[in-house]
Amino acid sequence: MDFQGFLNDLQDWELSTKDNKAAKTNSQKENKFTKGSSSRSGGSVGVENGSRGDTISFDHARNSSAQYDFSRNNDLLSRVSSSFASEDVPDAASEKDLGNEFFKQKKFKEAIDCYSRSIAFSPTAVAHANRAMAHIKLRRFQEAEDDCTEALNLDDRYIKAYSRRATARKELGKNKESMEDAEFAMRLEPNNQEVKKQYADAKSLYEKEILHKTSKALRNTVQKMGKSEAKVNGSSSINSVSHGTQKSGPAEAHHQTKGNERKIPAKESLLMEEINTKDTKSGSRTREQVDNGSKEGHGATNSLEQRNHKTRKPKIKASVEQLASRAASLAMAEAAKNITPPTTAYQFEVSWRGFLGDRALQACLLKALSPHELPKIFKNALSSTLLIEIIKCAASFFAEDMDLVVSYMNNLTMVPRFDVIAMCLPSSDKDDLRKIWNEVFCGEATPTEYAEILDNLRPKFYLE
C-alpha cells in the first residue's frame, strides 16, 4: 500500500469532519434565525410558508451532504484497516513457526535468525531450546549450552532444554554436567526411552573419565614408590657383592698356595714336609675357623633376607591402603572442583542426592550457593527432609565459617512456605534441631553476636 496516499486520505477525512461541524453550526443558527423572524414579522402566510420551505430544503441538503461525507469517511477507514489486515505483521509465534519450517528444510542459519527475532519479540523457553538445537546442528555447542540455560531460567522443568544441554555439554567435554542434565530429564519423564539411553551414555562416559583420572594418579604414585624401592634394592645388592668377595678370598688364597707348592724343587721337599707336618694342626684349626665363619655369615645373610621378606608384605599392604586413600581424596577433590552452582531446586536436590553419605561434598555444594539465592532457587519446592539435611550440613562447618552459616539460616526462613514447613516438622526432627541449636549454634564456643542472632531464629523454626 502507498503510504503517501494513506496520509492524503487521512487529511481529507480531517477536512471533511471540520466541514461537517461547520455545517451543523450553520444549520442551528439558521433555524434560530427563521424562528425569530417568523415571530416578529406580520406579513402574509404565503411568504412565511415559502421561507420556511426554503430553510427546510436547505437543511435537508446539508444533512444529506453530511451523511455522504460520513459514509465516505467510514469507507476510507474500513479500507485502511483492511489493507493493514491483509498485510502479514510479524510476531513471536509466526517467527518461531517460520524458524521451524527452515529447520525442517535443514536451513539452520535461517532458522536461527527466525528464532532470534521470535525471542526479541517475546522470549520463551521453546524458542531458546529450538535455537539451541539449530546451534547443535551447526556444532556451535557453547551457544547451544547458553540457549538451553536461558530456556531453563524461563521454565526449569522443560525436558527438551535439559536433554539438549546434556548433548551440548557432552560435546564440550563436560561429562559430569552432561550426566546431571540427562538425569534431570529422566526424572521428569521416567518412561522416556531416548532420555534413558542418553543418561546411560553420559554416565558411562563420566565413570570412564573418573577411572582414567584415578588410574593415572595411582600409576604416578606406584612409579614413585618403585623408584624408592629400586634405590633400597641397589644398596643391598652392593652389600651382597662385597660379602661374596670376602667369602671367596680365603679359597682363592688356598688355591694359590696349592699352585705354588707345585713349583717347589725336590731338594727342599723334606724340609717342607717337616714344616707342613708341624703346621697341619694349626692349619686345620684355622681352616675350621674360617669355614665356621663363612657358614655363620651365610646364615646371617639368610636370616636378614627372611626378615626383609616378612617386613615387605605389611609394607605392600600399607602402600596399597595409602594409594586407595590418595585415590579417594583425589577423586573427592576432583568432584569438588567440578561442582556447578545449581539454579533451581530440582538441580540442587539431584546434586545433593548424588553426594549422599559424603558430608564434605554436600558442604561444598552448599558453599557454592550464595545465601541470598536460596529463596529464588527453592521457591515453593523446599521439602522438610531437605531442610533438615541442609541445617545438619551447615552445622558441620559452623566452627569454620560462622558468618556464612548464620546467613544460610537467616535466608532459609525467607523461602516461600517456610512457616508451613517448619510448623509441620515431625517431633524427631525438631528434637534434632534443638540439639543442634543448644550444642552447636548456641554453644559455649559461639561468639555472643552469632549466638544472639541464632537464638532469635528459634521461634521461626518453632523450637520453643
Secondary structure by P-SEA (a helix, b strand, c coil): ccaaaaaaaaaaaaaaaaaaaaaaaaaaaaaaaaaaaaaaccccaaaaaaaaaaaaaaaaaaaaaaaaaaaaaaaaaaaaaaaaaabbbbcaaaaaaaaaaaaaacaaaaaaaaaaaaaaacccaaaaaaaaaaaaaacaaaaaaaaaaaaaaaccccaaaaaaaaaaaaaacaaaaaaaaaaaaaaaccccaaaaaaaaaaaaaaaaaaaaaaaaaaaaaaaaaaaaaaaaaaaaaaaaaaaaaaaaaaaaaaaaaaaaaaaccccaaaaaaaaaaaaaaaaaaaaaaaaaaaaaaaaaaaaaaaaaaaaaaaaaaaaaaaaaaaaaaaaaaaaaaaccccccaaaaaaaaaaacccaaaaaaaaaacccccccccccccccaaaaaaaaaaaaacccccaaaaaaaaaaaaaccaaaaaaaaccaaaaaaaaaaaacccccccccaaaaaaaaaaccccccc
